[in-house]
Amino acid sequence: MISYLRGIVRMDRGRDDRLTLIVNGVGYDILVPAYAMKRIKAEKKDGEELELHISYNQTERQPKPVLVGFPSSLDKEFFELFISVEDIGPSAAVRALVKPVREIARSIEGKDAKALKELKGIGERKAEKIIAALKGKAAKYALMQEVEAPEEVAEDFRKEVEDVLVNQLGHKLPEARKMIEEAMRRSPRISSSEELFEEVYRGQRQ
């Protein structure tokens, strides 16, 4: 079982939920929750060394191993606690964790279902399940220090989408920028390249 990896990072420009870590010539495809990915991108660039604490997930229903990476062992611990909740698997948990662990843990301990519903893919029923299963177990994580990413990181996803549209998909730069601007105008709450790609595509179908 893999619990920790250190190697050279390669960002996947088309996806915000994963990266490749090259360790001794072997590339590991690692899922990373949004809050952790923002932190990594703020601190690391392609080709730099990165270390991640790994949650290794493999079951009969999911025979292909899923590696989920975190900047600290506490983040990893919380993730493994989070996926102990019924009907929340590793992939769903990665999508859901858009806020720092500290915030989510505080919402659980405060029985704040409304705040938990702000997590991607978490509705009323799942929010109540999370509280019922984890209330009293998340206090340690609620005490974690807050880590803030630089302000400019929030806009970085636009540049990523622009690069992919121009360099990989063959669009002209002015056209790509127009597509991005129109998508952001339609959905100003977009906060990741994955969401932006979806909205750009939606706009092209209209």
N, C-alpha and C positions, 0 to 999 in steps of 0.2 A: 504493500500500500504506500502511496506517495503522500507525505504530509508537509513537505517543504521543498521548494525549488529556488535555485539562484542561477541566473543566466542573463543572456542578452535579450532585451525586449524588442519585439517587432509589433507595431500597432496595426490593426486591421482597419484600413481607412474606410471601408464600407460598412463596418459594424461597430457599434459602441459597447457591445456586451462581451467582447472577447479580445484577446491578444495572443500572440505566440511568444513563448519563452524558449530560447535556444540554449539548451544545456548540454555541453560536451558533444555538440554537433547534432543533437536530436531536438526537433521542434515540438513543443507541447502546446496544444490548443487549450487555452484556459478561459473559462467564463469568468467575468468580473462584474459585480453589481455596479450600477451607475454611480452611486456615491463614492465607491472606491476607485472607479475608473477616472473620475474627475481629479481625485487626489493624485493618482499615478501620473496622469497627463500634466499636472501642474509641476511635478517634480522630476519627471523623466522624459527623455527624447528617444527616438528610435536609435538603437545601437548602444544604448547605455545599459549598465548592469542593474538588474532589478531582482529583489528577493520577495517571494510570496509564500504565505502559509496556505497550504492546499487542503481543501475538503474533497476527499476522494469518494465518489458515489457510484455504486454499481449494484443493481438488484436483478432479480429474475425478470421483472417486467422491463427493466432497462439494462440489458446486458452490456451495452457499450459504455465504458467508464466515462463519467463526467467529472472533469476537474474544475473546481471553483477556487479562485485565488483571492487572497486578502492581504492587506498591508500589515496586519497584526494578528497575533494568535487569539486575542479577545474577539476581534471581528469574526474570525473563523468559528470560535466557540458559539457565538450568538447565532450565526447562520445554522449551525448544526442543531441548536435548540429550536430555531424557527422552523426547520423542516421536520421536526418531530410532531408538528401539528398535523392533524388528519387532513388529507387532500392538498397538502402543500409540498410538492416535490422540489428537487434542486433547481430545475429550469424555471419553474414558476416563482420560486423564491428569489432567484437572481433578477428576474424582471420586476418583482415587487419592491426590492430594496433600493428605492430611489432616494431615500433619506439616510443620513448617518445613523449608525446603530444606536447611539446615545438618544436620539430623538424618538426612534421607534420604541426603544425600551421604556422611555418615560411615558409614552402613550399607552403602552401595555400596563404598566404599574398604576397609571392614573385612570385606567379603564376608559380611555378616550377612543371609542369606536369611530367617531367622526374623523379623527386624525388618521387612524389606521386605514380608513376608506380612501385616503389620498394616495395610498400606495397602489402601484399599477396592478390591476387584476384582483384587488381585494374589495369585495362588496360587503354589505351589511352582515350577511351570514358568516363569512370567513373572518371578518373583524371580531365578531363575538366569539368564534371558535378560538381565535388566537388569544384573546383575553382570558377565556375560560381555561385554556391549556397552560398558559405561560405566566399568568398573574402570580407574583410571589417568587418567580424564578428569574426575572429580568432586572431586578434591582441593581445587581453588580454592574451590568452594562449601562444602566442609566447614569452611573457615576463616572463614565469614561470622559476624558477631556475632549473638548470640542476642537476639531481640526477644520480650519477654513481654507478653502482653495482661493487662489488669487482671482480677482474680479474678471480678468480677461479670459479665463478658462471657459466661462459661461458662453462666450461667443465663438469659441474655437470650432464648434461643430459645423458652423456655416462654412468656414474655410475648408474643412474636410469634405463636405458635400460638393463644394465648388471644384476642388481638386479632382474628385472622382468623376464628376460630370464632364470635365474638360479632358483630363489625361487618360481616363479609362473608357468613358462612354462616347467620346468624340464630339461633344457639343462645343460650340464657340464660346469664348469667355463672356462676351456681352449677353449671349443667350442664356448661359448658365446663371449669371448674376440676376437676370430678369426673372427666371424661373424661381430662384430662391427668394427674391424680394416679394414676388406675388404669393408664394406659399406662406411666408412669414406674415404677410398682410392678412391672409385668410385665417391663419391660426397663430396668433401672436404668443400663445403659451408653449409652443414647441420648444423643447429643451435638449434634444439630442439629434444626432445625425440620422438615426434610424427613423425617428418621427418625421424629420424634414424630408427624407427620401419618400416616405409614404405620402406626404402632402404634395410634394412636387409631382409624383406620379398621378395622384388624384386630379391635380390641376390639368395635366396633359390629356386626361381622359374626358374632360368636360367639353 
